Amino acid sequence: MDEKILKDIASTLEAIRVKLDIGAISAAGLRGPVADPSPGWARGAVTESLPQWAGIRGPVADPAPWYLLDKAKLAQLKIRQIDAAITELEKQIDFLKLERNLLKEEYKIK
């Protein structure tokens, strides 16, 4: 029974090793499922591999929030972040005060 389990584990590990193997190194560079992130990855600029009909210039990414939202919405987001930070700090202060009081009680410190 133990020998069968060991054979299964060995075959599973071998299958994983084969899937993660990067293959041979060629003139085009490393090839394989780990080393080849996408077609045309070594050609240079990101936009070089985009189709010409797309009409996209420059790097392709999501725009920054300040391009999408007006200043009032950005201020609301920032206020929420600040409020969350203040709440977290207040919780930490309460916890530290409780810890201080418990230590004073335990060691009878005034």
N, C-alpha and C positions, 0 to 999 in steps of 0.2 A: 504494500500500500504506500509506504513512504517513497519507494523507488519511483512509482507512477507519478506521485506529486512532484518529485524532483525533476522528472523528465518533462512534465507539463510546464514547470517554472522555467526550465532551461530553454524549451522551445519558445515560450512567450518572450523571454529576454532576447533570444536570437532574432525573433520577428521585429522587436522594437529596435534592435541595433541595425537591422537591414533598412528599416524605414527612416532612421535618422542618419544613415551614412550619406556623406556628401558626394560620393562618387569620385571620378578621376578629375585631375586638374588638366584643363585644356588651354588652348590659346585664348579662348573667350573668357576664361576665368573659372571659378569654381561653379560646379553644377550640382543640383540635387535639391531635395525638399527644404533643407535648412539654409543652404548657401545662396539660393536663387530666389529672392523675395518677390520679384515680378519680372515680366518680360521687358527687355530693354533697360534693365537697371543700371548698366554700366555705360550708357551712351552720353551722359552729361546732364544737361538741364532737364528739369522735370517736364517742362512744356514741350520738349522735343518729341516726346512719345505721344502727345495728344493729337487727335485727329484734326486735320486742317479745317474741316467744316465747323468745328466748335467755336472758332473765333475767339479763343481765350488767350490772353497775353499775361505773362507773369506767373508766379507760383499759384497753384490751385489750393485754396484752403477756405475754411469758414471765415467770414469777416469778423472783425473784433466787435464786441458789444456796443462800443460807442459809435460804430457806423450804422448799427441797426436800431438803437434806442435813442430817444431824445434825452436831454439832460435831466429832466424831472424823473424819468424812470430810472436812470443811472443813480440819481441821488437816493431814490427809494431803496434800491438794491444795496447801496453802500450803508444806509441807515440800518437795514436789516442785519447786515454783517456786523456792524458795530454793536447793535443790541444783543446779538448772539454772543459776541465776545464779552460784553459786560455781564450778561447772565452767567456765563461760564466762570468768570472771575469771582462773581458773588458767591457761586456755589463753592468754589475753592476756599474763599475766605471763611464761609460758614463751616466747612469741613475742618479747616485749620484751627478755628476757635474751639470746636468741639474736641479736637485732639488735645489742644492746650488744656482745656478744662478737665478732661479725663486724666491727663498726666498730673495736674495739680492735685486732683482727688486721690489718685493712687499713691503719690509720694508725699501727700499732705504738705504741699507747698502753698504759701500764701501769696 
